[in-house]
Amino acid sequence: MHIPARFAPILFSALLSAIMVCIVSAFVLATSQGIHAGFAAQWFQSCITTWPVAFPTVAIVAPWVRRIVGRITA
């Protein structure tokens, strides 16, 4: 399966935000409440509710960050 290159920024944003949301929400949940019987369900709910915020944030911020990094690196 190949996705056209013009969709690369959207795919990048979707994947990066999904990975980060999963990792960060698991970490925050585990450190604040510990791993308990309902951990997986609560973690999944946290991912589902925060990803819609993370995805557009990454999509908007990533090009800006790339430009900044390009300016400050050799």
HTML snippet that shows the backbone in 3Dmol.js (N, CA, C, O; Angstrom):
<script src="https://3Dmol.org/build/3Dmol-min.js"></script>
<div id="view" style="width:600px;height:400px;position:relative"></div>
<script>
const pdb = `
ATOM      1  N   MET A   1       0.843  -1.175   0.000  1.00  0.00           N
ATOM      2  CA  MET A   1       0.000   0.000   0.000  1.00  0.00           C
ATOM      3  C   MET A   1       0.891   1.241   0.000  1.00  0.00           C
ATOM      4  O   MET A   1       1.734   1.402   0.883  1.00  0.00           O
ATOM      5  N   HIS A   2       0.711   2.094  -0.959  1.00  0.00           N
ATOM      6  CA  HIS A   2       1.481   3.329  -1.040  1.00  0.00           C
ATOM      7  C   HIS A   2       0.546   4.522  -0.974  1.00  0.00           C
ATOM      8  O   HIS A   2      -0.488   4.567  -1.641  1.00  0.00           O
ATOM      9  N   ILE A   3       0.925   5.457  -0.178  1.00  0.00           N
ATOM     10  CA  ILE A   3       0.165   6.699  -0.033  1.00  0.00           C
ATOM     11  C   ILE A   3       0.927   7.771  -0.797  1.00  0.00           C
ATOM     12  O   ILE A   3       2.148   7.866  -0.666  1.00  0.00           O
ATOM     13  N   PRO A   4       0.235   8.580  -1.592  1.00  0.00           N
ATOM     14  CA  PRO A   4       0.935   9.632  -2.338  1.00  0.00           C
ATOM     15  C   PRO A   4       1.734  10.557  -1.414  1.00  0.00           C
ATOM     16  O   PRO A   4       1.316  10.853  -0.295  1.00  0.00           O
ATOM     17  N   ALA A   5       2.887  11.002  -1.909  1.00  0.00           N
ATOM     18  CA  ALA A   5       3.800  11.826  -1.117  1.00  0.00           C
ATOM     19  C   ALA A   5       3.154  13.123  -0.634  1.00  0.00           C
ATOM     20  O   ALA A   5       3.566  13.667   0.391  1.00  0.00           O
ATOM     21  N   ARG A   6       2.164  13.619  -1.343  1.00  0.00           N
ATOM     22  CA  ARG A   6       1.547  14.881  -0.927  1.00  0.00           C
ATOM     23  C   ARG A   6       0.826  14.755   0.418  1.00  0.00           C
ATOM     24  O   ARG A   6       0.539  15.759   1.070  1.00  0.00           O
ATOM     25  N   PHE A   7       0.538  13.521   0.826  1.00  0.00           N
ATOM     26  CA  PHE A   7      -0.111  13.294   2.117  1.00  0.00           C
ATOM     27  C   PHE A   7       0.888  13.054   3.246  1.00  0.00           C
ATOM     28  O   PHE A   7       0.481  12.798   4.379  1.00  0.00           O
ATOM     29  N   ALA A   8       2.173  13.131   2.960  1.00  0.00           N
ATOM     30  CA  ALA A   8       3.209  12.852   3.966  1.00  0.00           C
ATOM     31  C   ALA A   8       3.085  13.734   5.210  1.00  0.00           C
ATOM     32  O   ALA A   8       3.183  13.212   6.321  1.00  0.00           O
ATOM     33  N   PRO A   9       2.873  15.050   5.074  1.00  0.00           N
ATOM     34  CA  PRO A   9       2.757  15.864   6.306  1.00  0.00           C
ATOM     35  C   PRO A   9       1.580  15.459   7.188  1.00  0.00           C
ATOM     36  O   PRO A   9       1.695  15.469   8.413  1.00  0.00           O
ATOM     37  N   ILE A  10       0.466  15.110   6.588  1.00  0.00           N
ATOM     38  CA  ILE A  10      -0.706  14.687   7.367  1.00  0.00           C
ATOM     39  C   ILE A  10      -0.453  13.338   8.030  1.00  0.00           C
ATOM     40  O   ILE A  10      -0.789  13.140   9.197  1.00  0.00           O
ATOM     41  N   LEU A  11       0.137  12.417   7.286  1.00  0.00           N
ATOM     42  CA  LEU A  11       0.453  11.098   7.843  1.00  0.00           C
ATOM     43  C   LEU A  11       1.468  11.215   8.969  1.00  0.00           C
ATOM     44  O   LEU A  11       1.334  10.561  10.003  1.00  0.00           O
ATOM     45  N   PHE A  12       2.483  12.049   8.770  1.00  0.00           N
ATOM     46  CA  PHE A  12       3.473  12.298   9.816  1.00  0.00           C
ATOM     47  C   PHE A  12       2.793  12.814  11.080  1.00  0.00           C
ATOM     48  O   PHE A  12       3.053  12.316  12.175  1.00  0.00           O
ATOM     49  N   SER A  13       1.930  13.801  10.930  1.00  0.00           N
ATOM     50  CA  SER A  13       1.225  14.384  12.078  1.00  0.00           C
ATOM     51  C   SER A  13       0.346  13.365  12.772  1.00  0.00           C
ATOM     52  O   SER A  13       0.305  13.311  14.001  1.00  0.00           O
ATOM     53  N   ALA A  14      -0.354  12.561  11.998  1.00  0.00           N
ATOM     54  CA  ALA A  14      -1.241  11.547  12.577  1.00  0.00           C
ATOM     55  C   ALA A  14      -0.451  10.507  13.365  1.00  0.00           C
ATOM     56  O   ALA A  14      -0.809  10.173  14.495  1.00  0.00           O
ATOM     57  N   LEU A  15       0.616  10.000  12.770  1.00  0.00           N
ATOM     58  CA  LEU A  15       1.396   8.958  13.439  1.00  0.00           C
ATOM     59  C   LEU A  15       2.143   9.509  14.663  1.00  0.00           C
ATOM     60  O   LEU A  15       2.111   8.904  15.735  1.00  0.00           O
ATOM     61  N   LEU A  16       2.804  10.640  14.502  1.00  0.00           N
ATOM     62  CA  LEU A  16       3.543  11.207  15.627  1.00  0.00           C
ATOM     63  C   LEU A  16       2.615  11.531  16.791  1.00  0.00           C
ATOM     64  O   LEU A  16       2.926  11.215  17.939  1.00  0.00           O
ATOM     65  N   SER A  17       1.490  12.152  16.505  1.00  0.00           N
ATOM     66  CA  SER A  17       0.567  12.513  17.585  1.00  0.00           C
ATOM     67  C   SER A  17      -0.021  11.271  18.249  1.00  0.00           C
ATOM     68  O   SER A  17      -0.192  11.253  19.468  1.00  0.00           O
ATOM     69  N   ALA A  18      -0.330  10.243  17.481  1.00  0.00           N
ATOM     70  CA  ALA A  18      -0.878   9.012  18.061  1.00  0.00           C
ATOM     71  C   ALA A  18       0.148   8.329  18.966  1.00  0.00           C
ATOM     72  O   ALA A  18      -0.187   7.883  20.063  1.00  0.00           O
ATOM     73  N   ILE A  19       1.383   8.251  18.507  1.00  0.00           N
ATOM     74  CA  ILE A  19       2.433   7.625  19.312  1.00  0.00           C
ATOM     75  C   ILE A  19       2.665   8.414  20.595  1.00  0.00           C
ATOM     76  O   ILE A  19       2.744   7.838  21.680  1.00  0.00           O
ATOM     77  N   MET A  20       2.773   9.725  20.467  1.00  0.00           N
ATOM     78  CA  MET A  20       3.022  10.550  21.648  1.00  0.00           C
ATOM     79  C   MET A  20       1.860  10.501  22.641  1.00  0.00           C
ATOM     80  O   MET A  20       2.080  10.417  23.849  1.00  0.00           O
ATOM     81  N   VAL A  21       0.638  10.553  22.143  1.00  0.00           N
ATOM     82  CA  VAL A  21      -0.531  10.489  23.031  1.00  0.00           C
ATOM     83  C   VAL A  21      -0.546   9.165  23.788  1.00  0.00           C
ATOM     84  O   VAL A  21      -0.807   9.146  24.991  1.00  0.00           O
ATOM     85  N   CYS A  22      -0.272   8.070  23.106  1.00  0.00           N
ATOM     86  CA  CYS A  22      -0.276   6.760  23.766  1.00  0.00           C
ATOM     87  C   CYS A  22       0.792   6.680  24.850  1.00  0.00           C
ATOM     88  O   CYS A  22       0.520   6.212  25.956  1.00  0.00           O
ATOM     89  N   ILE A  23       1.996   7.130  24.543  1.00  0.00           N
ATOM     90  CA  ILE A  23       3.086   7.057  25.503  1.00  0.00           C
ATOM     91  C   ILE A  23       2.856   7.995  26.689  1.00  0.00           C
ATOM     92  O   ILE A  23       2.965   7.581  27.843  1.00  0.00           O
ATOM     93  N   VAL A  24       2.541   9.245  26.403  1.00  0.00           N
ATOM     94  CA  VAL A  24       2.390  10.225  27.476  1.00  0.00           C
ATOM     95  C   VAL A  24       1.177   9.917  28.355  1.00  0.00           C
ATOM     96  O   VAL A  24       1.261  10.028  29.578  1.00  0.00           O
ATOM     97  N   SER A  25       0.066   9.537  27.757  1.00  0.00           N
ATOM     98  CA  SER A  25      -1.106   9.250  28.584  1.00  0.00           C
ATOM     99  C   SER A  25      -0.880   8.020  29.462  1.00  0.00           C
ATOM    100  O   SER A  25      -1.340   7.992  30.603  1.00  0.00           O
ATOM    101  N   ALA A  26      -0.186   7.010  28.957  1.00  0.00           N
ATOM    102  CA  ALA A  26       0.123   5.840  29.787  1.00  0.00           C
ATOM    103  C   ALA A  26       1.042   6.233  30.938  1.00  0.00           C
ATOM    104  O   ALA A  26       0.843   5.794  32.071  1.00  0.00           O
ATOM    105  N   PHE A  27       2.042   7.055  30.653  1.00  0.00           N
ATOM    106  CA  PHE A  27       2.970   7.490  31.689  1.00  0.00           C
ATOM    107  C   PHE A  27       2.258   8.315  32.765  1.00  0.00           C
ATOM    108  O   PHE A  27       2.437   8.072  33.958  1.00  0.00           O
ATOM    109  N   VAL A  28       1.462   9.279  32.342  1.00  0.00           N
ATOM    110  CA  VAL A  28       0.766  10.140  33.307  1.00  0.00           C
ATOM    111  C   VAL A  28      -0.226   9.324  34.134  1.00  0.00           C
ATOM    112  O   VAL A  28      -0.316   9.504  35.349  1.00  0.00           O
ATOM    113  N   LEU A  29      -0.949   8.453  33.499  1.00  0.00           N
ATOM    114  CA  LEU A  29      -1.917   7.623  34.220  1.00  0.00           C
ATOM    115  C   LEU A  29      -1.216   6.697  35.207  1.00  0.00           C
ATOM    116  O   LEU A  29      -1.659   6.554  36.347  1.00  0.00           O
ATOM    117  N   ALA A  30      -0.136   6.075  34.782  1.00  0.00           N
ATOM    118  CA  ALA A  30       0.589   5.154  35.666  1.00  0.00           C
ATOM    119  C   ALA A  30       1.210   5.876  36.851  1.00  0.00           C
ATOM    120  O   ALA A  30       1.194   5.363  37.969  1.00  0.00           O
ATOM    121  N   THR A  31       1.763   7.074  36.612  1.00  0.00           N
ATOM    122  CA  THR A  31       2.397   7.784  37.722  1.00  0.00           C
ATOM    123  C   THR A  31       1.394   8.443  38.660  1.00  0.00           C
ATOM    124  O   THR A  31       1.670   8.608  39.848  1.00  0.00           O
ATOM    125  N   SER A  32       0.237   8.819  38.134  1.00  0.00           N
ATOM    126  CA  SER A  32      -0.737   9.490  38.996  1.00  0.00           C
ATOM    127  C   SER A  32      -1.667   8.522  39.716  1.00  0.00           C
ATOM    128  O   SER A  32      -2.080   8.792  40.844  1.00  0.00           O
ATOM    129  N   GLN A  33      -2.004   7.401  39.086  1.00  0.00           N
ATOM    130  CA  GLN A  33      -2.964   6.484  39.690  1.00  0.00           C
ATOM    131  C   GLN A  33      -2.432   5.067  39.875  1.00  0.00           C
ATOM    132  O   GLN A  33      -3.075   4.235  40.515  1.00  0.00           O
ATOM    133  N   GLY A  34      -1.270   4.798  39.317  1.00  0.00           N
ATOM    134  CA  GLY A  34      -0.729   3.444  39.391  1.00  0.00           C
ATOM    135  C   GLY A  34      -1.407   2.536  38.371  1.00  0.00           C
ATOM    136  O   GLY A  34      -2.413   2.893  37.759  1.00  0.00           O
ATOM    137  N   ILE A  35      -0.832   1.369  38.212  1.00  0.00           N
ATOM    138  CA  ILE A  35      -1.423   0.392  37.292  1.00  0.00           C
ATOM    139  C   ILE A  35      -2.424  -0.427  38.101  1.00  0.00           C
ATOM    140  O   ILE A  35      -2.073  -1.074  39.088  1.00  0.00           O
ATOM    141  N   HIS A  36      -3.666  -0.382  37.663  1.00  0.00           N
ATOM    142  CA  HIS A  36      -4.765  -1.006  38.394  1.00  0.00           C
ATOM    143  C   HIS A  36      -5.626  -1.799  37.430  1.00  0.00           C
ATOM    144  O   HIS A  36      -5.330  -1.865  36.237  1.00  0.00           O
ATOM    145  N   ALA A  37      -6.679  -2.397  37.937  1.00  0.00           N
ATOM    146  CA  ALA A  37      -7.524  -3.287  37.139  1.00  0.00           C
ATOM    147  C   ALA A  37      -8.126  -2.590  35.914  1.00  0.00           C
ATOM    148  O   ALA A  37      -8.223  -3.202  34.850  1.00  0.00           O
ATOM    149  N   GLY A  38      -8.527  -1.343  36.042  1.00  0.00           N
ATOM    150  CA  GLY A  38      -9.141  -0.640  34.921  1.00  0.00           C
ATOM    151  C   GLY A  38      -8.171   0.218  34.124  1.00  0.00           C
ATOM    152  O   GLY A  38      -8.590   1.089  33.361  1.00  0.00           O
ATOM    153  N   PHE A  39      -6.869  -0.027  34.299  1.00  0.00           N
ATOM    154  CA  PHE A  39      -5.847   0.804  33.661  1.00  0.00           C
ATOM    155  C   PHE A  39      -5.991   0.845  32.145  1.00  0.00           C
ATOM    156  O   PHE A  39      -5.989   1.925  31.554  1.00  0.00           O
ATOM    157  N   ALA A  40      -6.116  -0.304  31.518  1.00  0.00           N
ATOM    158  CA  ALA A  40      -6.163  -0.356  30.045  1.00  0.00           C
ATOM    159  C   ALA A  40      -7.355   0.416  29.493  1.00  0.00           C
ATOM    160  O   ALA A  40      -7.215   1.163  28.524  1.00  0.00           O
ATOM    161  N   ALA A  41      -8.509   0.246  30.094  1.00  0.00           N
ATOM    162  CA  ALA A  41      -9.708   0.952  29.629  1.00  0.00           C
ATOM    163  C   ALA A  41      -9.570   2.459  29.841  1.00  0.00           C
ATOM    164  O   ALA A  41      -9.944   3.250  28.974  1.00  0.00           O
ATOM    165  N   GLN A  42      -9.038   2.847  30.985  1.00  0.00           N
ATOM    166  CA  GLN A  42      -8.861   4.267  31.275  1.00  0.00           C
ATOM    167  C   GLN A  42      -7.800   4.877  30.356  1.00  0.00           C
ATOM    168  O   GLN A  42      -7.944   6.012  29.901  1.00  0.00           O
ATOM    169  N   TRP A  43      -6.745   4.123  30.088  1.00  0.00           N
ATOM    170  CA  TRP A  43      -5.693   4.578  29.186  1.00  0.00           C
ATOM    171  C   TRP A  43      -6.242   4.760  27.776  1.00  0.00           C
ATOM    172  O   TRP A  43      -5.966   5.768  27.124  1.00  0.00           O
ATOM    173  N   PHE A  44      -7.018   3.789  27.305  1.00  0.00           N
ATOM    174  CA  PHE A  44      -7.617   3.885  25.974  1.00  0.00           C
ATOM    175  C   PHE A  44      -8.535   5.101  25.885  1.00  0.00           C
ATOM    176  O   PHE A  44      -8.496   5.831  24.895  1.00  0.00           O
ATOM    177  N   GLN A  45      -9.349   5.325  26.897  1.00  0.00           N
ATOM    178  CA  GLN A  45     -10.246   6.487  26.920  1.00  0.00           C
ATOM    179  C   GLN A  45      -9.454   7.784  26.892  1.00  0.00           C
ATOM    180  O   GLN A  45      -9.842   8.738  26.218  1.00  0.00           O
ATOM    181  N   SER A  46      -8.357   7.823  27.614  1.00  0.00           N
ATOM    182  CA  SER A  46      -7.505   9.008  27.623  1.00  0.00           C
ATOM    183  C   SER A  46      -6.912   9.265  26.238  1.00  0.00           C
ATOM    184  O   SER A  46      -6.859  10.407  25.783  1.00  0.00           O
ATOM    185  N   CYS A  47      -6.474   8.212  25.580  1.00  0.00           N
ATOM    186  CA  CYS A  47      -5.918   8.348  24.222  1.00  0.00           C
ATOM    187  C   CYS A  47      -6.974   8.861  23.252  1.00  0.00           C
ATOM    188  O   CYS A  47      -6.703   9.756  22.451  1.00  0.00           O
ATOM    189  N   ILE A  48      -8.147   8.313  23.319  1.00  0.00           N
ATOM    190  CA  ILE A  48      -9.229   8.688  22.400  1.00  0.00           C
ATOM    191  C   ILE A  48      -9.645  10.146  22.607  1.00  0.00           C
ATOM    192  O   ILE A  48      -9.980  10.835  21.643  1.00  0.00           O
ATOM    193  N   THR A  49      -9.627  10.613  23.838  1.00  0.00           N
ATOM    194  CA  THR A  49     -10.071  11.990  24.088  1.00  0.00           C
ATOM    195  C   THR A  49      -8.979  13.032  23.835  1.00  0.00           C
ATOM    196  O   THR A  49      -9.290  14.186  23.537  1.00  0.00           O
ATOM    197  N   THR A  50      -7.716  12.646  23.949  1.00  0.00           N
ATOM    198  CA  THR A  50      -6.648  13.630  23.755  1.00  0.00           C
ATOM    199  C   THR A  50      -6.087  13.666  22.340  1.00  0.00           C
ATOM    200  O   THR A  50      -5.531  14.688  21.938  1.00  0.00           O
ATOM    201  N   TRP A  51      -6.211  12.593  21.573  1.00  0.00           N
ATOM    202  CA  TRP A  51      -5.655  12.583  20.225  1.00  0.00           C
ATOM    203  C   TRP A  51      -6.277  13.651  19.315  1.00  0.00           C
ATOM    204  O   TRP A  51      -5.550  14.250  18.522  1.00  0.00           O
ATOM    205  N   PRO A  52      -7.570  13.912  19.393  1.00  0.00           N
ATOM    206  CA  PRO A  52      -8.122  14.988  18.541  1.00  0.00           C
ATOM    207  C   PRO A  52      -7.530  16.370  18.821  1.00  0.00           C
ATOM    208  O   PRO A  52      -7.613  17.258  17.972  1.00  0.00           O
ATOM    209  N   VAL A  53      -6.948  16.558  19.976  1.00  0.00           N
ATOM    210  CA  VAL A  53      -6.258  17.813  20.268  1.00  0.00           C
ATOM    211  C   VAL A  53      -4.811  17.738  19.772  1.00  0.00           C
ATOM    212  O   VAL A  53      -4.291  18.700  19.207  1.00  0.00           O
ATOM    213  N   ALA A  54      -4.176  16.603  19.984  1.00  0.00           N
ATOM    214  CA  ALA A  54      -2.771  16.444  19.617  1.00  0.00           C
ATOM    215  C   ALA A  54      -2.553  16.470  18.106  1.00  0.00           C
ATOM    216  O   ALA A  54      -1.589  17.073  17.636  1.00  0.00           O
ATOM    217  N   PHE A  55      -3.425  15.834  17.349  1.00  0.00           N
ATOM    218  CA  PHE A  55      -3.229  15.736  15.896  1.00  0.00           C
ATOM    219  C   PHE A  55      -3.186  17.100  15.209  1.00  0.00           C
ATOM    220  O   PHE A  55      -2.218  17.382  14.503  1.00  0.00           O
ATOM    221  N   PRO A  56      -4.193  17.958  15.387  1.00  0.00           N
ATOM    222  CA  PRO A  56      -4.077  19.260  14.722  1.00  0.00           C
ATOM    223  C   PRO A  56      -2.949  20.119  15.290  1.00  0.00           C
ATOM    224  O   PRO A  56      -2.371  20.940  14.578  1.00  0.00           O
ATOM    225  N   THR A  57      -2.638  19.929  16.568  1.00  0.00           N
ATOM    226  CA  THR A  57      -1.532  20.679  17.149  1.00  0.00           C
ATOM    227  C   THR A  57      -0.225  20.319  16.454  1.00  0.00           C
ATOM    228  O   THR A  57       0.537  21.206  16.070  1.00  0.00           O
ATOM    229  N   VAL A  58       0.038  19.040  16.290  1.00  0.00           N
ATOM    230  CA  VAL A  58       1.257  18.606  15.597  1.00  0.00           C
ATOM    231  C   VAL A  58       1.227  19.064  14.147  1.00  0.00           C
ATOM    232  O   VAL A  58       2.246  19.514  13.623  1.00  0.00           O
ATOM    233  N   ALA A  59       0.087  18.958  13.496  1.00  0.00           N
ATOM    234  CA  ALA A  59      -0.020  19.361  12.087  1.00  0.00           C
ATOM    235  C   ALA A  59       0.297  20.848  11.909  1.00  0.00           C
ATOM    236  O   ALA A  59       0.890  21.238  10.904  1.00  0.00           O
ATOM    237  N   ILE A  60      -0.087  21.658  12.858  1.00  0.00           N
ATOM    238  CA  ILE A  60       0.142  23.102  12.768  1.00  0.00           C
ATOM    239  C   ILE A  60       1.549  23.474  13.220  1.00  0.00           C
ATOM    240  O   ILE A  60       2.193  24.325  12.606  1.00  0.00           O
ATOM    241  N   VAL A  61       2.030  22.845  14.286  1.00  0.00           N
ATOM    242  CA  VAL A  61       3.303  23.226  14.885  1.00  0.00           C
ATOM    243  C   VAL A  61       4.518  22.614  14.173  1.00  0.00           C
ATOM    244  O   VAL A  61       5.576  23.242  14.135  1.00  0.00           O
ATOM    245  N   ALA A  62       4.396  21.421  13.617  1.00  0.00           N
ATOM    246  CA  ALA A  62       5.552  20.734  13.024  1.00  0.00           C
ATOM    247  C   ALA A  62       6.248  21.548  11.929  1.00  0.00           C
ATOM    248  O   ALA A  62       7.475  21.638  11.958  1.00  0.00           O
ATOM    249  N   PRO A  63       5.544  22.142  10.974  1.00  0.00           N
ATOM    250  CA  PRO A  63       6.258  22.933   9.962  1.00  0.00           C
ATOM    251  C   PRO A  63       7.004  24.125  10.562  1.00  0.00           C
ATOM    252  O   PRO A  63       8.099  24.462  10.113  1.00  0.00           O
ATOM    253  N   TRP A  64       6.426  24.749  11.552  1.00  0.00           N
ATOM    254  CA  TRP A  64       7.050  25.873  12.232  1.00  0.00           C
ATOM    255  C   TRP A  64       8.331  25.421  12.936  1.00  0.00           C
ATOM    256  O   TRP A  64       9.354  26.101  12.858  1.00  0.00           O
ATOM    257  N   VAL A  65       8.279  24.287  13.617  1.00  0.00           N
ATOM    258  CA  VAL A  65       9.441  23.760  14.321  1.00  0.00           C
ATOM    259  C   VAL A  65      10.522  23.364  13.318  1.00  0.00           C
ATOM    260  O   VAL A  65      11.704  23.604  13.564  1.00  0.00           O
ATOM    261  N   ARG A  66      10.140  22.763  12.197  1.00  0.00           N
ATOM    262  CA  ARG A  66      11.123  22.407  11.162  1.00  0.00           C
ATOM    263  C   ARG A  66      11.858  23.643  10.649  1.00  0.00           C
ATOM    264  O   ARG A  66      13.072  23.600  10.450  1.00  0.00           O
ATOM    265  N   ARG A  67      11.141  24.738  10.435  1.00  0.00           N
ATOM    266  CA  ARG A  67      11.776  25.978   9.984  1.00  0.00           C
ATOM    267  C   ARG A  67      12.754  26.514  11.020  1.00  0.00           C
ATOM    268  O   ARG A  67      13.857  26.942  10.678  1.00  0.00           O
ATOM    269  N   ILE A  68      12.355  26.490  12.271  1.00  0.00           N
ATOM    270  CA  ILE A  68      13.238  26.959  13.342  1.00  0.00           C
ATOM    271  C   ILE A  68      14.490  26.095  13.414  1.00  0.00           C
ATOM    272  O   ILE A  68      15.601  26.619  13.499  1.00  0.00           O
ATOM    273  N   VAL A  69      14.321  24.798  13.382  1.00  0.00           N
ATOM    274  CA  VAL A  69      15.468  23.892  13.425  1.00  0.00           C
ATOM    275  C   VAL A  69      16.370  24.104  12.214  1.00  0.00           C
ATOM    276  O   VAL A  69      17.594  24.077  12.342  1.00  0.00           O
ATOM    277  N   GLY A  70      15.780  24.315  11.046  1.00  0.00           N
ATOM    278  CA  GLY A  70      16.562  24.572   9.856  1.00  0.00           C
ATOM    279  C   GLY A  70      17.390  25.835   9.949  1.00  0.00           C
ATOM    280  O   GLY A  70      18.489  25.904   9.400  1.00  0.00           O
ATOM    281  N   ARG A  71      16.873  26.830  10.638  1.00  0.00           N
ATOM    282  CA  ARG A  71      17.595  28.098  10.802  1.00  0.00           C
ATOM    283  C   ARG A  71      18.727  28.027  11.818  1.00  0.00           C
ATOM    284  O   ARG A  71      19.731  28.725  11.680  1.00  0.00           O
ATOM    285  N   ILE A  72      18.569  27.188  12.836  1.00  0.00           N
ATOM    286  CA  ILE A  72      19.579  27.158  13.888  1.00  0.00           C
ATOM    287  C   ILE A  72      20.581  26.021  13.744  1.00  0.00           C
ATOM    288  O   ILE A  72      21.495  25.901  14.559  1.00  0.00           O
ATOM    289  N   THR A  73      20.428  25.200  12.737  1.00  0.00           N
ATOM    290  CA  THR A  73      21.392  24.116  12.511  1.00  0.00           C
ATOM    291  C   THR A  73      22.171  24.397  11.235  1.00  0.00           C
ATOM    292  O   THR A  73      21.735  25.145  10.360  1.00  0.00           O
ATOM    293  N   ALA A  74      23.326  23.776  11.164  1.00  0.00           N
ATOM    294  CA  ALA A  74      24.204  23.996  10.016  1.00  0.00           C
ATOM    295  C   ALA A  74      23.765  23.198   8.803  1.00  0.00           C
ATOM    296  O   ALA A  74      24.401  23.273   7.751  1.00  0.00           O
TER     297      ALA A  74
END
`;
const viewer = $3Dmol.createViewer("view");
viewer.addModel(pdb, "pdb");
viewer.setStyle({}, {cartoon: {color: "spectrum"}});
viewer.zoomTo();
viewer.render();
</script>
